[in-house]
Amino acid sequence: MSSEDNAAGVLVGHPAVARLFRAGRRLRQWDAGHRWGLDTAVVLVIFLMFGAPDLHHERGHPDGPIVLSHLPTAQMLLLQLALVLPLWWRRRAPLATFYTVLAVFVAEWAGGVILRADVALLVAVYSLVLHGRLGRLLWAVPGLAVAVVLVVVRLSDVASVWDVLFFVGSVGTAAVALGFAVRIRRAQLAVLRERAVQLEFERDQRSRLAAANERARVAREMHDILGHSLSVIITLADGGAYASDAAPERGKEALRLIGDAGRGSLAELRRMLGVLREQTDEPALTPQPGIADLDMLCRQIRAAGPRVEYRSAGAVEQLDVGVQLAAYRIAQEALTNTLKHAGPHTRVQLALRVDGRRLLITVRDTGPPAGERPAPPAGEGHGVVGMRERAALYGGTITAGPRPGGGWSVAAELDLDNKPS
């Protein structure tokens, strides 16, 4: 860090500078609710600092190398008010205020009168640069040129032309530069405030989008869990009811499987919903289901009636846990749809294969036997939509439709190089 940066840091952090900034902030806050008060204060301060001294000087008293004019009190007071009072409108009508003060200044100097209150012209120039429209600033140049020429002519007897031009140019440039500096600073602060508001709005938008995405994720998980478990439970309950009279043991087995399926689903729901609320005890550490849990999933489906063949190829169990969860949920939803729409007497083939940087998931069923036709789904249900959303997280696609010769097929392809943001 350079010495200039160190000096700037010390200056900004100085207590006096901090107090000055706080005072300026309080003044701006007060001015926001009392717009006329600050303008009145500016007029009074300029009059007391530069007008009152002229009223107490004796006529013709020398003030230095330049002799100020000392008119009768009434005339001097009238000229001072004509110079200072227009500054009350300097923020609301800066160009009109500038030309009013300039006209009084030119008339005064043309008559050979010089007053301390002439500083009002510099305040008018500063206000014009600060509050006026940028496109109208050039309109002030001709009037200022007339005023400069008049000042040079009047002071040519007491100072050289170049000295007068240097002085007039210096104070005029200072007024213009100060106006531009304050204007640029205010514009920068306005941009920063606007940016802060925009960032806050974007932060709220991101929070709402994150909440919406989380609700969608929870709804998708609950659909997968409850849809699968209820389909298995309903099928087992129907089978147990038919078998209770002819084979009581089969009915007991169905009830046992129903209990296992219900407990497993309840445990999954507790694990998933547990992360949505604040907990004071230790968090649940049950892992998300993955490829290794597909064997248990297939056993649950087999218990409900369908004959399920499951095979995998490649290093499927070494995939990322997110990919494994997506593959498990896609297979779960496809098997659940098979159980609901093809019935318990169908044959299902589930296959997972890693092909390069792609994971291919295929679920095919043979459809219901002849004479056994469950009601077809009315359009594309939430299950297929949920599978497509899961696949889209990994840049994948889902293809679902009837197979030639009967049955249904679901094919998913996930991009292993694509990670959800």
GUKE-271263 format. One record per residue (C-alpha): residue number from 0; residue in three letters; chain; x, y, z. Coordinates in nm, 4 decimals, always signed. Layout:
BEGIN
R  num  residu  chaine         x         y         z
R  NUM     ala       A         X         Y         Z
...
# end
This chain:
BEGIN
R  num  residu  chaine         x         y         z
R    0     met       A   +0.0000   +0.0000   +0.0000
R    1     ser       A   +0.1388   +0.3431   -0.0958
R    2     ser       A   +0.1915   +0.6361   +0.1382
R    3     glu       A   -0.0963   +0.8208   -0.0322
R    4     asp       A   -0.3314   +0.5308   +0.0459
R    5     asn       A   -0.2129   +0.5302   +0.4080
R    6     ala       A   -0.2701   +0.9013   +0.4352
R    7     ala       A   -0.6159   +0.8697   +0.2826
R    8     gly       A   -0.7032   +0.5876   +0.5221
R    9     val       A   -0.5894   +0.7924   +0.8216
R   10     leu       A   -0.7882   +1.0931   +0.7012
R   11     val       A   -1.1070   +0.8941   +0.6434
R   12     gly       A   -1.0800   +0.7247   +0.9813
R   13     his       A   -1.0032   +1.0435   +1.1749
R   14     pro       A   -1.2652   +1.1239   +1.4432
R   15     ala       A   -1.3018   +1.4816   +1.3205
R   16     val       A   -1.3766   +1.3618   +0.9670
R   17     ala       A   -1.6227   +1.1059   +1.1001
R   18     arg       A   -1.8022   +1.3762   +1.3000
R   19     leu       A   -1.8108   +1.5963   +0.9906
R   20     phe       A   -1.9691   +1.3160   +0.7866
R   21     arg       A   -2.2266   +1.2540   +1.0581
R   22     ala       A   -2.3101   +1.6224   +1.0748
R   23     gly       A   -2.3517   +1.6345   +0.6974
R   24     arg       A   -2.5793   +1.3301   +0.7061
R   25     arg       A   -2.7943   +1.4843   +0.9781
R   26     leu       A   -2.8131   +1.8094   +0.7805
R   27     arg       A   -2.9301   +1.6224   +0.4685
R   28     gln       A   -3.1902   +1.4378   +0.6713
R   29     trp       A   -3.3161   +1.7622   +0.8196
R   30     asp       A   -3.3152   +1.9313   +0.4789
R   31     ala       A   -3.5266   +1.6478   +0.3325
R   32     gly       A   -3.8112   +1.7493   +0.5633
R   33     his       A   -3.7463   +2.1267   +0.5661
R   34     arg       A   -3.6629   +2.2230   +0.2079
R   35     trp       A   -3.7222   +2.5962   +0.2651
R   36     gly       A   -3.5269   +2.6086   +0.5902
R   37     leu       A   -3.1821   +2.5458   +0.4410
R   38     asp       A   -3.2400   +2.7951   +0.1578
R   39     thr       A   -3.3406   +3.0591   +0.4113
R   40     ala       A   -3.0332   +2.9822   +0.6208
R   41     val       A   -2.8037   +3.0191   +0.3172
R   42     val       A   -2.9529   +3.3618   +0.2347
R   43     leu       A   -2.9184   +3.4813   +0.5944
R   44     val       A   -2.5591   +3.3571   +0.6304
R   45     ile       A   -2.4455   +3.5232   +0.3059
R   46     phe       A   -2.6158   +3.8487   +0.4018
R   47     leu       A   -2.4666   +3.8534   +0.7523
R   48     met       A   -2.1156   +3.7592   +0.6333
R   49     phe       A   -2.0904   +3.9820   +0.3264
R   50     gly       A   -2.3736   +4.2356   +0.3422
R   51     ala       A   -2.3740   +4.3512   +0.7016
R   52     pro       A   -2.0081   +4.4700   +0.7010
R   53     asp       A   -2.0820   +4.7124   +0.4157
R   54     leu       A   -2.3642   +4.8679   +0.6167
R   55     his       A   -2.1278   +4.9581   +0.9025
R   56     his       A   -1.8439   +5.1089   +0.6975
R   57     glu       A   -1.8223   +5.4818   +0.6606
R   58     arg       A   -1.8641   +5.6209   +0.3153
R   59     gly       A   -1.5396   +5.6309   +0.1170
R   60     his       A   -1.3397   +5.4411   +0.3799
R   61     pro       A   -1.0538   +5.2610   +0.1990
R   62     asp       A   -1.0675   +4.8814   +0.2224
R   63     gly       A   -0.7299   +4.8085   +0.0670
R   64     pro       A   -0.6041   +4.8335   -0.2871
R   65     ile       A   -0.9619   +4.8174   -0.4089
R   66     val       A   -1.1986   +5.0741   -0.2686
R   67     leu       A   -1.5478   +4.9286   -0.2116
R   68     ser       A   -1.8428   +5.1561   -0.2767
R   69     his       A   -2.0323   +5.2981   +0.0188
R   70     leu       A   -2.3754   +5.4166   -0.0843
R   71     pro       A   -2.6532   +5.5492   +0.1303
R   72     thr       A   -2.7843   +5.2795   +0.3576
R   73     ala       A   -3.1185   +5.2411   +0.1774
R   74     gln       A   -2.9576   +5.2057   -0.1672
R   75     met       A   -2.6895   +4.9661   -0.0398
R   76     leu       A   -2.9472   +4.7510   +0.1386
R   77     leu       A   -3.1618   +4.7393   -0.1748
R   78     leu       A   -2.8677   +4.6245   -0.3887
R   79     gln       A   -2.7642   +4.3625   -0.1321
R   80     leu       A   -3.1149   +4.2190   -0.1136
R   81     ala       A   -3.1342   +4.2129   -0.4931
R   82     leu       A   -2.8125   +4.0093   -0.4983
R   83     val       A   -2.8859   +3.7743   -0.2080
R   84     leu       A   -3.2623   +3.7122   -0.2042
R   85     pro       A   -3.2753   +3.5305   -0.5432
R   86     leu       A   -3.0511   +3.2626   -0.3916
R   87     trp       A   -3.3592   +3.1427   -0.2030
R   88     trp       A   -3.4721   +2.9814   -0.5334
R   89     arg       A   -3.1252   +2.8546   -0.6312
R   90     arg       A   -3.2255   +2.4854   -0.6062
R   91     arg       A   -3.5703   +2.5091   -0.7626
R   92     ala       A   -3.4824   +2.7465   -1.0494
R   93     pro       A   -3.1017   +2.7580   -1.0748
R   94     leu       A   -3.0814   +2.9132   -1.4232
R   95     ala       A   -3.3329   +3.1870   -1.3472
R   96     thr       A   -3.1581   +3.2573   -1.0161
R   97     phe       A   -2.8212   +3.2807   -1.1915
R   98     tyr       A   -2.9419   +3.5290   -1.4534
R   99     thr       A   -3.1208   +3.7419   -1.1905
R  100     val       A   -2.8087   +3.7712   -0.9765
R  101     leu       A   -2.5957   +3.8259   -1.2877
R  102     ala       A   -2.8197   +4.1089   -1.4066
R  103     val       A   -2.7931   +4.2853   -1.0705
R  104     phe       A   -2.4153   +4.2282   -1.0670
R  105     val       A   -2.3676   +4.3722   -1.4189
R  106     ala       A   -2.5888   +4.6725   -1.3483
R  107     glu       A   -2.4061   +4.7366   -1.0213
R  108     trp       A   -2.0555   +4.7177   -1.1727
R  109     ala       A   -2.1617   +4.9189   -1.4771
R  110     gly       A   -2.2610   +5.1954   -1.2326
R  111     gly       A   -1.9234   +5.1784   -1.0607
R  112     val       A   -2.0516   +5.0051   -0.7480
R  113     ile       A   -1.8577   +4.7213   -0.5814
R  114     leu       A   -2.0042   +4.5291   -0.2845
R  115     arg       A   -1.8951   +4.2351   -0.0743
R  116     ala       A   -2.2361   +4.0806   -0.1429
R  117     asp       A   -2.1206   +4.0282   -0.5039
R  118     val       A   -2.0053   +3.6863   -0.3799
R  119     ala       A   -2.3688   +3.5871   -0.4418
R  120     leu       A   -2.2754   +3.5501   -0.8104
R  121     leu       A   -2.0254   +3.2735   -0.7232
R  122     val       A   -2.2938   +3.1002   -0.5143
R  123     ala       A   -2.5321   +3.1268   -0.8092
R  124     val       A   -2.2715   +2.9754   -1.0441
R  125     tyr       A   -2.2079   +2.6919   -0.7991
R  126     ser       A   -2.5825   +2.6268   -0.7633
R  127     leu       A   -2.6334   +2.6318   -1.1402
R  128     val       A   -2.3633   +2.3679   -1.1918
R  129     leu       A   -2.4944   +2.1563   -0.9031
R  130     his       A   -2.8700   +2.1748   -0.9627
R  131     gly       A   -2.9133   +2.2878   -1.3223
R  132     arg       A   -2.9613   +2.0744   -1.6285
R  133     leu       A   -2.6310   +1.9855   -1.7886
R  134     gly       A   -2.7576   +2.0801   -2.1330
R  135     arg       A   -2.8314   +2.4360   -2.0169
R  136     leu       A   -2.4989   +2.5104   -1.8514
R  137     leu       A   -2.3624   +2.6583   -2.1750
R  138     trp       A   -2.6379   +2.9198   -2.1627
R  139     ala       A   -2.4542   +3.0821   -1.8719
R  140     val       A   -2.1290   +3.1336   -2.0664
R  141     pro       A   -2.2275   +3.4550   -2.2553
R  142     gly       A   -2.3476   +3.6244   -1.9357
R  143     leu       A   -2.0327   +3.5248   -1.7481
R  144     ala       A   -1.8191   +3.6579   -2.0329
R  145     val       A   -1.9928   +3.9960   -2.0069
R  146     ala       A   -1.9367   +3.9986   -1.6295
R  147     val       A   -1.5665   +3.9097   -1.6651
R  148     val       A   -1.5080   +4.1835   -1.9233
R  149     leu       A   -1.6840   +4.4365   -1.7008
R  150     val       A   -1.4748   +4.3356   -1.3967
R  151     val       A   -1.1508   +4.3603   -1.5973
R  152     val       A   -1.2410   +4.7075   -1.7230
R  153     arg       A   -1.3386   +4.8362   -1.3782
R  154     leu       A   -1.0284   +4.6987   -1.2048
R  155     ser       A   -0.7789   +4.7824   -1.4757
R  156     asp       A   -0.6776   +5.0996   -1.2866
R  157     val       A   -0.5700   +4.9126   -0.9715
R  158     ala       A   -0.4350   +4.5833   -1.1157
R  159     ser       A   -0.3039   +4.4484   -1.4427
R  160     val       A   -0.5422   +4.2776   -1.6824
R  161     trp       A   -0.3688   +3.9433   -1.6365
R  162     asp       A   -0.3843   +3.9637   -1.2594
R  163     val       A   -0.7536   +4.0397   -1.2744
R  164     leu       A   -0.8157   +3.7581   -1.5232
R  165     phe       A   -0.6164   +3.5188   -1.3055
R  166     phe       A   -0.8160   +3.6105   -0.9944
R  167     val       A   -1.1547   +3.6023   -1.1662
R  168     gly       A   -1.0689   +3.2779   -1.3458
R  169     ser       A   -0.9495   +3.1170   -1.0219
R  170     val       A   -1.2586   +3.1961   -0.8154
R  171     gly       A   -1.4907   +3.1118   -1.1061
R  172     thr       A   -1.3159   +2.7811   -1.1705
R  173     ala       A   -1.3302   +2.7006   -0.8001
R  174     ala       A   -1.7068   +2.7581   -0.7927
R  175     val       A   -1.7637   +2.5452   -1.1058
R  176     ala       A   -1.5292   +2.2692   -0.9895
R  177     leu       A   -1.6935   +2.2528   -0.6477
R  178     gly       A   -2.0355   +2.2306   -0.8102
R  179     phe       A   -1.9264   +1.9468   -1.0385
R  180     ala       A   -1.7522   +1.7633   -0.7528
R  181     val       A   -2.0617   +1.7707   -0.5329
R  182     arg       A   -2.2856   +1.6788   -0.8268
R  183     ile       A   -2.0685   +1.3805   -0.9238
R  184     arg       A   -2.0507   +1.2673   -0.5628
R  185     arg       A   -2.4273   +1.2819   -0.5266
R  186     ala       A   -2.4707   +1.0889   -0.8512
R  187     gln       A   -2.2301   +0.8226   -0.7258
R  188     leu       A   -2.4175   +0.7945   -0.3974
R  189     ala       A   -2.7478   +0.7691   -0.5847
R  190     val       A   -2.6068   +0.4892   -0.7992
R  191     leu       A   -2.4766   +0.3114   -0.4893
R  192     arg       A   -2.8134   +0.3436   -0.3162
R  193     glu       A   -2.9906   +0.2156   -0.6256
R  194     arg       A   -2.7447   -0.0712   -0.6486
R  195     ala       A   -2.7981   -0.1540   -0.2814
R  196     val       A   -3.1747   -0.1599   -0.3335
R  197     gln       A   -3.1279   -0.3789   -0.6423
R  198     leu       A   -2.8993   -0.6171   -0.4535
R  199     glu       A   -3.1485   -0.6405   -0.1689
R  200     phe       A   -3.4265   -0.7110   -0.4182
R  201     glu       A   -3.2139   -0.9773   -0.5897
R  202     arg       A   -3.1301   -1.1305   -0.2518
R  203     asp       A   -3.5004   -1.1515   -0.1673
R  204     gln       A   -3.5694   -1.2991   -0.5090
R  205     arg       A   -3.2990   -1.5611   -0.4588
R  206     ser       A   -3.4423   -1.6438   -0.1180
R  207     arg       A   -3.7903   -1.6850   -0.2632
R  208     leu       A   -3.6578   -1.8968   -0.5503
R  209     ala       A   -3.4606   -2.1109   -0.3075
R  210     ala       A   -3.7712   -2.1575   -0.0941
R  211     ala       A   -3.9771   -2.2456   -0.4021
R  212     asn       A   -3.7131   -2.4936   -0.5175
R  213     glu       A   -3.7028   -2.6480   -0.1725
R  214     arg       A   -4.0817   -2.6813   -0.1666
R  215     ala       A   -4.0706   -2.8419   -0.5099
R  216     arg       A   -3.7979   -3.0805   -0.3939
R  217     val       A   -3.9937   -3.1767   -0.0824
R  218     ala       A   -4.3101   -3.2263   -0.2856
R  219     arg       A   -4.1212   -3.4427   -0.5334
R  220     glu       A   -3.9659   -3.6519   -0.2558
R  221     met       A   -4.2999   -3.6967   -0.0793
R  222     his       A   -4.4647   -3.7931   -0.4056
R  223     asp       A   -4.1985   -4.0552   -0.4724
R  224     ile       A   -4.2045   -4.1968   -0.1204
R  225     leu       A   -4.5787   -4.1960   -0.0606
R  226     gly       A   -4.6726   -4.2911   -0.4159
R  227     his       A   -4.4472   -4.5946   -0.4122
R  228     ser       A   -4.5328   -4.7087   -0.0600
R  229     leu       A   -4.9064   -4.6650   -0.0974
R  230     ser       A   -4.9086   -4.8509   -0.4288
R  231     val       A   -4.7225   -5.1426   -0.2693
R  232     ile       A   -4.9455   -5.1362   +0.0403
R  233     ile       A   -5.2669   -5.1250   -0.1647
R  234     thr       A   -5.1555   -5.4113   -0.3850
R  235     leu       A   -5.0497   -5.6202   -0.0848
R  236     ala       A   -5.3737   -5.5447   +0.0963
R  237     asp       A   -5.5801   -5.6514   -0.2058
R  238     gly       A   -5.3760   -5.9714   -0.2421
R  239     gly       A   -5.3988   -6.0452   +0.1302
R  240     ala       A   -5.7760   -5.9996   +0.1269
R  241     tyr       A   -5.8112   -6.2553   -0.1560
R  242     ala       A   -5.5743   -6.5002   +0.0119
R  243     ser       A   -5.7077   -6.4712   +0.3688
R  244     asp       A   -5.9675   -6.7443   +0.3191
R  245     ala       A   -5.7789   -6.9873   +0.0956
R  246     ala       A   -5.4275   -6.9396   +0.2408
R  247     pro       A   -5.4247   -6.7617   +0.5804
R  248     glu       A   -5.0461   -6.7744   +0.5937
R  249     arg       A   -5.0290   -6.5726   +0.2732
R  250     gly       A   -5.2585   -6.3162   +0.4331
R  251     lys       A   -5.0317   -6.2881   +0.7370
R  252     glu       A   -4.7300   -6.2489   +0.5109
R  253     ala       A   -4.9063   -5.9701   +0.3238
R  254     leu       A   -4.9822   -5.7910   +0.6503
R  255     arg       A   -4.6195   -5.8238   +0.7584
R  256     leu       A   -4.5008   -5.6786   +0.4276
R  257     ile       A   -4.7530   -5.3962   +0.4597
R  258     gly       A   -4.6117   -5.3120   +0.8024
R  259     asp       A   -4.2540   -5.3204   +0.6713
R  260     ala       A   -4.3429   -5.0949   +0.3785
R  261     gly       A   -4.5260   -4.8502   +0.6060
R  262     arg       A   -4.2430   -4.8328   +0.8579
R  263     gly       A   -3.9856   -4.7835   +0.5831
R  264     ser       A   -4.1866   -4.5014   +0.4276
R  265     leu       A   -4.2427   -4.3374   +0.7654
R  266     ala       A   -3.8683   -4.3482   +0.8366
R  267     glu       A   -3.7932   -4.1875   +0.4985
R  268     leu       A   -4.0511   -3.9144   +0.5563
R  269     arg       A   -3.9107   -3.8391   +0.9005
R  270     arg       A   -3.5594   -3.8197   +0.7609
R  271     met       A   -3.6658   -3.5885   +0.4791
R  272     leu       A   -3.8883   -3.3581   +0.6863
R  273     gly       A   -3.6397   -3.3441   +0.9712
R  274     val       A   -3.4102   -3.1176   +0.7726
R  275     leu       A   -3.6899   -2.8640   +0.7178
R  276     arg       A   -3.7273   -2.7648   +1.0829
R  277     glu       A   -3.4787   -2.6445   +1.3369
R  278     gln       A   -3.3656   -2.9123   +1.5758
R  279     thr       A   -3.1935   -2.8750   +1.9119
R  280     asp       A   -3.0827   -3.2364   +1.9260
R  281     glu       A   -2.8437   -3.4194   +1.6989
R  282     pro       A   -2.9449   -3.4278   +1.3303
R  283     ala       A   -3.0557   -3.7491   +1.1690
R  284     leu       A   -2.7673   -3.9188   +0.9956
R  285     thr       A   -2.9658   -4.1694   +0.7871
R  286     pro       A   -2.8191   -4.1607   +0.4338
R  287     gln       A   -3.0222   -4.0961   +0.1228
R  288     pro       A   -3.1171   -4.4062   -0.0778
R  289     gly       A   -2.8829   -4.4977   -0.3608
R  290     ile       A   -2.8006   -4.7700   -0.6142
R  291     ala       A   -2.7366   -5.0264   -0.3397
R  292     asp       A   -3.0973   -4.9872   -0.2199
R  293     leu       A   -3.2437   -5.0907   -0.5551
R  294     asp       A   -3.2272   -5.4582   -0.4512
R  295     met       A   -3.4543   -5.3885   -0.1547
R  296     leu       A   -3.6822   -5.1818   -0.3780
R  297     cys       A   -3.7123   -5.4702   -0.6212
R  298     arg       A   -3.7926   -5.7094   -0.3350
R  299     gln       A   -4.0750   -5.4803   -0.2235
R  300     ile       A   -4.2177   -5.4752   -0.5746
R  301     arg       A   -4.1856   -5.8537   -0.6043
R  302     ala       A   -4.3715   -5.8946   -0.2761
R  303     ala       A   -4.6625   -5.7055   -0.4326
R  304     gly       A   -4.6792   -5.9537   -0.7232
R  305     pro       A   -4.4802   -5.8393   -1.0282
R  306     arg       A   -4.1762   -6.0392   -1.1338
R  307     val       A   -3.8848   -5.7994   -1.1411
R  308     glu       A   -3.5501   -5.8615   -1.3088
R  309     tyr       A   -3.2742   -5.6217   -1.2082
R  310     arg       A   -2.9295   -5.5980   -1.3584
R  311     ser       A   -2.6565   -5.3373   -1.3665
R  312     ala       A   -2.3395   -5.2852   -1.5661
R  313     gly       A   -2.0412   -5.0660   -1.4891
R  314     ala       A   -1.9336   -4.9003   -1.1667
R  315     val       A   -2.2821   -4.7811   -1.0745
R  316     glu       A   -2.2210   -4.7962   -0.6988
R  317     gln       A   -1.9249   -4.5553   -0.7314
R  318     leu       A   -2.1361   -4.2769   -0.8743
R  319     asp       A   -2.1908   -3.9479   -0.6969
R  320     val       A   -2.4489   -3.9685   -0.4170
R  321     gly       A   -2.6675   -3.7118   -0.5927
R  322     val       A   -2.6683   -3.9145   -0.9128
R  323     gln       A   -2.7446   -4.2303   -0.7145
R  324     leu       A   -3.0408   -4.0614   -0.5429
R  325     ala       A   -3.1764   -3.9388   -0.8780
R  326     ala       A   -3.1360   -4.2869   -1.0302
R  327     tyr       A   -3.3063   -4.4503   -0.7314
R  328     arg       A   -3.6030   -4.2103   -0.7433
R  329     ile       A   -3.6429   -4.2496   -1.1200
R  330     ala       A   -3.6404   -4.6304   -1.0885
R  331     gln       A   -3.8764   -4.6133   -0.7890
R  332     glu       A   -4.1249   -4.3949   -0.9756
R  333     ala       A   -4.1114   -4.6112   -1.2884
R  334     leu       A   -4.1670   -4.9317   -1.0871
R  335     thr       A   -4.4491   -4.7684   -0.8925
R  336     asn       A   -4.6197   -4.6642   -1.2155
R  337     thr       A   -4.5793   -5.0199   -1.3448
R  338     leu       A   -4.7441   -5.1575   -1.0310
R  339     lys       A   -5.0309   -4.9088   -1.0568
R  340     his       A   -5.1017   -4.9365   -1.4277
R  341     ala       A   -4.9859   -5.2864   -1.5252
R  342     gly       A   -5.1044   -5.4646   -1.2112
R  343     pro       A   -4.9407   -5.7355   -0.9976
R  344     his       A   -4.9167   -5.9955   -1.2766
R  345     thr       A   -4.6693   -5.8241   -1.5049
R  346     arg       A   -4.3008   -5.8754   -1.5696
R  347     val       A   -4.0574   -5.5882   -1.5244
R  348     gln       A   -3.7010   -5.5445   -1.6396
R  349     leu       A   -3.4895   -5.2827   -1.4600
R  350     ala       A   -3.1434   -5.2102   -1.6000
R  351     leu       A   -2.8738   -4.9570   -1.5073
R  352     arg       A   -2.5625   -4.9102   -1.7168
R  353     val       A   -2.2733   -4.6683   -1.7074
R  354     asp       A   -2.1763   -4.5830   -2.0647
R  355     gly       A   -1.8763   -4.3523   -2.0637
R  356     arg       A   -1.9951   -4.0345   -1.8903
R  357     arg       A   -2.3615   -4.1286   -1.9127
R  358     leu       A   -2.5877   -4.3308   -1.6866
R  359     leu       A   -2.8633   -4.5177   -1.8686
R  360     ile       A   -3.1707   -4.6338   -1.6767
R  361     thr       A   -3.4298   -4.8561   -1.8447
R  362     val       A   -3.7550   -4.9889   -1.6983
R  363     arg       A   -3.9735   -5.2086   -1.9211
R  364     asp       A   -4.2880   -5.4040   -1.8358
R  365     thr       A   -4.5010   -5.6476   -2.0313
R  366     gly       A   -4.8260   -5.4819   -1.9369
R  367     pro       A   -5.1238   -5.6511   -1.7666
R  368     pro       A   -5.2280   -6.0019   -1.8742
R  369     ala       A   -5.5113   -6.0435   -2.1217
R  370     gly       A   -5.8438   -5.9640   -1.9622
R  371     glu       A   -5.6846   -5.7636   -1.6814
R  372     arg       A   -5.6800   -5.3972   -1.7752
R  373     pro       A   -5.6201   -5.1405   -1.4985
R  374     ala       A   -5.7492   -4.7969   -1.5765
R  375     pro       A   -5.4974   -4.6089   -1.7914
R  376     pro       A   -5.3578   -4.2822   -1.6529
R  377     ala       A   -5.5368   -3.9669   -1.7611
R  378     gly       A   -5.2544   -3.7895   -1.9434
R  379     glu       A   -4.9057   -3.7448   -1.8070
R  380     gly       A   -4.9130   -3.7637   -1.4294
R  381     his       A   -4.6903   -3.5980   -1.1729
R  382     gly       A   -4.4670   -3.9061   -1.1652
R  383     val       A   -4.3329   -3.8602   -1.5174
R  384     val       A   -4.2962   -3.4861   -1.4558
R  385     gly       A   -4.0982   -3.5577   -1.1389
R  386     met       A   -3.8710   -3.8015   -1.3249
R  387     arg       A   -3.8049   -3.5410   -1.5934
R  388     glu       A   -3.7201   -3.2801   -1.3291
R  389     arg       A   -3.4741   -3.5152   -1.1613
R  390     ala       A   -3.3113   -3.6045   -1.4917
R  391     ala       A   -3.2921   -3.2357   -1.5905
R  392     leu       A   -3.0853   -3.1649   -1.2775
R  393     tyr       A   -2.8083   -3.3732   -1.4375
R  394     gly       A   -2.8575   -3.2576   -1.7943
R  395     gly       A   -3.0539   -3.5736   -1.8715
R  396     thr       A   -3.3741   -3.6707   -2.0476
R  397     ile       A   -3.6643   -3.9060   -1.9888
R  398     thr       A   -3.8465   -4.0977   -2.2611
R  399     ala       A   -4.1669   -4.2751   -2.1593
R  400     gly       A   -4.4255   -4.4454   -2.3780
R  401     pro       A   -4.5941   -4.7711   -2.4788
R  402     arg       A   -4.3855   -5.0564   -2.6168
R  403     pro       A   -4.4615   -5.2350   -2.9438
R  404     gly       A   -4.6568   -5.5489   -2.8600
R  405     gly       A   -4.7790   -5.4195   -2.5244
R  406     gly       A   -4.6374   -5.2855   -2.2073
R  407     trp       A   -4.4668   -4.9640   -2.1115
R  408     ser       A   -4.1104   -4.8416   -2.1269
R  409     val       A   -3.9224   -4.5696   -1.9423
R  410     ala       A   -3.5704   -4.4755   -2.0539
R  411     ala       A   -3.3595   -4.2189   -1.8664
R  412     glu       A   -3.0187   -4.0799   -1.9540
R  413     leu       A   -2.8146   -3.8746   -1.7047
R  414     asp       A   -2.5021   -3.6758   -1.7855
R  415     leu       A   -2.2418   -3.7637   -1.5201
R  416     asp       A   -2.0395   -3.4494   -1.6008
R  417     asn       A   -2.3351   -3.2202   -1.5318
R  418     lys       A   -2.3733   -3.1109   -1.1687
R  419     pro       A   -2.6812   -2.9281   -1.0447
R  420     ser       A   -2.6121   -2.5659   -0.9446
# end
